Amino acid sequence: MKPIRVWAPTRDDVRLVLDGTDTPMFRDPDGWWSSDVEPEPGMRYAFRLDGGDPRPDPRSLSQPQGPHAASEVVDLDAHEWHDEGWDGCRLHGAIIYELHIGTFTPEGTLDAAAEHLDHLASLGVTLVELMPVAAFPGRRGWGYDGVAPYAVHEAYGGAAALQRFVDACHQHHLGVCLDVVYNHLGPSGNYLQEFAPYFTDRHHTPWGWAVNLDGGESDEVRRYLRDNAEMWLRDFHLDALRLDAVHAMVDDRATTFLEELAEYADRLSDELDRPVTLIAESDRNDPATVARRGPGGIGGVGLHAQWADDVHHALHVLLTGETQGYYADFADPNAIGKVLATPFFHDGTWSSFRGRTHGRPVPPELPGWRFVASLQTHDQVGNRAGGERLSHLVSPGRLACAAALLLTGPYTPMLFMGEEWGASTPWQYFTDHQEPELATAVSLGRRAEFAEHGWANEVPDPQDARTAQASTLRWEELDRPEHADLLNWYRWLIRLRRAIPDLQNSTLASTRVTRVDGVITVHRGAHTVVVNLSGHDVPLDLPQGEAVLGSRGASERAKKAVVHPDGVVIRGPNGGGHTHLKEHATP
């Protein structure tokens, strides 16, 4: 094992506390402190800064007793990998599956999640996206309050369990994406500022001080984040990172950290000889996030993809009729047609929720696969008062319609865990803060957030363990006909997408949408998706040489089809080599 080092440029005395014994450390001119003690795996250590209480390592790989206690020495080279044949996961053509380790299974561990990889592989997804696993106080939480960015949360199984999970995914031909939070740390257990200026009061975010990306000593802060990304991609063999809320990463330098990270990821991809993908969450609606840099490095940020929440919003309003809050703008009858052909509804248009114009048009040369679209995400479900899924809000027929629109579109589709079978469990906001005052503040704040909508009594207490338990998937539902039926539909749609080039075409100009009241017709090359959200039957003629490839809530006679309310038909050229798929379309 390498000797332990720590960056603490503002400190006059740093001591290594190894298995309870203090040992002096030696300062280098660059503000790094080192020790000549060679630790062994399993040893516990911390740092005493200028005689204060021991603090965990900012680069700790393990916090077995939580983020307030000592760190544990971990050897990441100890895992024996079995993915030598894995050549990576390309985002072009991928289908993402977002999951939360703590509620994916009753056990809430990485090892337990790995037992369900056969399900994901048979579903047809290609990239498993894990919500954040960075260590945080307590056992339960979404992960966005992590305070030890290098350590895997102990309740999930720690670093070794994540390596086993990734290894197992690769053996199932599944890539792995990790959600990382570089814009803030949680409110409890954040000791980074005691070591060095990791944060700055020059900028502010919804979570307080901003990460110091552009002030004094920011070179080393950037290195801290870049090294973290490299660790996940190299030492844990991850295929992609999802960068949380990059719009909150305030950075006034000429070359931003995100540009540096994008360039570094591309170099690392060449070195590892497999794709390395960075996916941004951004609410700026700016295609420059994924546009490649031009000559001299001027132009786009150069990340590989970004979430497209406008697609979700327009689909949600279309399916549910909800128009409160930011959904109001998407009540525009033309919204659905726009977002099925270009990812940003707000592309320089007025946003009533923001009270200003918002966004920028997406150039037609940018491919649709660079935009991740969804019907449900942890945010859109979990930030509802009761954590209601789409399956709680619309009919089974509409769920099938929604899946057809998503999985035949030009973007990279993403599913949220349990969506594929219409899970009956909600997915709610839950926490496990250990400080009584913080726990109370979170519980009261959550109720107050929804009080103005009259929903305060519907909000479960985030601190109550039953809230997380209620949000845990029930895998036994797969044996019930109504859930198995929807699952078969999702599986078939994914197979159809892969089999038909028109349906995986990510050229934005490849999609044309018409809407007549509640009937949405999406033209994808020679193939058509017809969704009937009206209250009456809709007859369809089938021209010579065209056939229904699959349907839900529809009937077919001679050369005509009838799409019933909340039904969907996918039709295209007859005899195109896809007739073997048709028999599985309607279970």
Buried (B, 14 or more C-beta within 10 A) or exposed (E): EEEBBBBBBBBEBBBBBBEEEEBEBEBEEEBBBBBEBEBEEEBBBBBBBEEEEBBBBBBBBBBBEBBBBBBBBBBBEEBEEEEEEBEBBBBBEBBBBBBBBBBBBEBBBBBBBBEBBEBBBEBBBBBBBBBBBBBBBBBBBBBBBBBBBBBBBBBBBBBBBBBBBBBBBBBBEBBBBBBBBBBBBBBBBBBBBBBBBBBBEEBEBEBEBBBBBBBEBBEBBBEBBBEBBBBBBBBBBBBBBBBBBBBBBBBEBEEBBBBBBBBBBBEBBEEBEBBBBBBBBBBBBBBBBBBEBEEEEEEBBBBBBBBBBBBBBBBBBBBBEBEEEBBBBBEBEEBBBBBBBBBBBBBEBEBEEEEEEBBBEBEEEBBBBBBBBBBBBBBBBBBBBBBBBBBBBBEBBBBBBBBBBBBBBBBBBBBBBBBBBBBBBBBBBBBBBEEEEBBEEBBEEBBEBBEEEEBBEBBBBBBBEEBBBBBBBBBEBBEEEEBBBBBBBBBBBBBBBBBBBBBBBBBBEBBBBEBEEBBBBBBBBBBBBBBBBBEEBBEBEBEEEBBBBBBBBBBBEEEEBBBBBBBBBBBBBBEBEBEEBBEBBBE
